């Protein structure tokens, strides 16, 4: 009698522990599924950036590319800063996002370098790291001359 | 028969037993020698209480969405009764909490209070410190101004450096592909729903263990009877709490630091500054270039935190006297000195590139005209078949083409345009704005600046120079707010002869309404 009562209590204790644990894990798992972001990258498309004549050749051209974008439940205009430059007979487009921690780099005309205001990253005109903490150069974006519109487009 | 109140309390005690709880809370026995050094935990509790109350009050007005967050914070500052002080209390209250936590921690280390049997409570205290810093980090984003946005971009990119799971952690913190609406709601939820109960639970356990194990007391145990917490030590605690409250009130009276312009992902050359208690980490990052980055961002702080948490096992032994604990105290002093040095280096390192990005009044007037003019909007709309919207980076026409187009749109497309604006100052302002819009995004304007830009551009810049644009017949007004307040500027604009008998400046009374003159005065008084 005492023996079976003990067995019964052991089984019940195990039941409470296991099922209670599963219940907790289930709720936590559901919360995790909801909390995990659904989409982490944007698909890139070609966007109009500038007319070829806008590129003087002396300095890279700073262009703000505006495009429709989704931000959660918003349809917003996403604005990205791009540096356009001539590269031999073609064109070069560099992202203005610092490869270090994502601040917005700026073309400094007097030094002829890209400078990051946050932690002192310095890049040359081709986007290669000259000094400071960036682990790699500025991202090179695909750029093309659209023959129909005669406009330069970058893939963003 | 007892008097009514006492009888009522007796009845209540019989039904609830509240006197035992009160006795337990207030009559905690303290070892002899417990004095001023043991008041810091109460200061910290006070600071946390202030944050909970002010944070709840802020939540009554705050909207965590990118298109309303900044405006709602501005509304709190300017419209809500005592709103500026409320924001000030919450902003500076965070600093009071961090300082109190640091002092409390230093006291525990100096007194060796983490020694057996208090190791677990020491660990909980360490976790609480992390929770407090997490509050600071998540709350920093909520005003959604430039400072908030860029500091968060940097913080999330730092989390990417976590070995193995970095991208996943960063994605979880961002909530979407970019820092945006989904990040703001996420950090808001963390700040007001997730972290507070975690904090409350940990504080409850921290206090429970403190009571269970008792106060460690002075380094060398003294002889003498135990004394109850109430009222002696309670009074000491209250004195320190009052002192902290006075400091907080003085800091908060002038409000939180002014809102910067709304978050703008395209702003070039913006220099993000973290809150002062993260400046040390910010500075540390600069010493580890390239692939070594992770060392400055995570390894060094991680090792420091781990060593701190392991102190009870590093610093064993019986005596809590300073001379018997050279390793622990030396290490702690070194860490403290390192944090202080890095923080002050970070505070001194202020790049001076920020000013170059500001738009002058003529450009701002032009932006306002373009946005509000029915003439531009006749053709330049998102859905128009004639011309696209006027947008930053989409202005490719040469300057002379733009000049003739603004003066007379008929030149380009006969028959579809309204008559052109006739005011040459409008034309000049629009052209200045278009030139700037080639490469820069226009800043978001508050209503005051919007109105003042038009008024000052039309009435003042003919003779006065402000931020590098305008005439040179009158004095430069770029810093006029250092000399005059809004009322005295308005008086001068209204009729200069009232102030200076030989003034050459014309009176604007009658030409402008009193409200317009007031707007000019208010805006100029802020030019310091």
Interface residues (C-beta under 8 A of the other chain):
Chain A: X35 X36 X37 X39 X40 X41 X42 X48 X49 X50 X51 X54 X61 X62 X63 X64 X65 X66 X71 X72 X73 X74 X76 X77 X78 X79 X80 X81 X96 X100 X101 X102 X103 X104 X105 X106 X115 X117 X118 X119 X120 X129 X132 X133 X134 X135
Chain B: X66 X67 X150 X153 X154 X156 X157 X158 X171 X172 X174 X175 X176 X177 X178 X180 X181 X182 X185 X265 X266 X267 X268 X269 X270 X271 X272 X285 X286 X288 X289 X290 X291 X293 X351 X353 X354 X391 X392 X393 X394 X396 X439 X440 X441
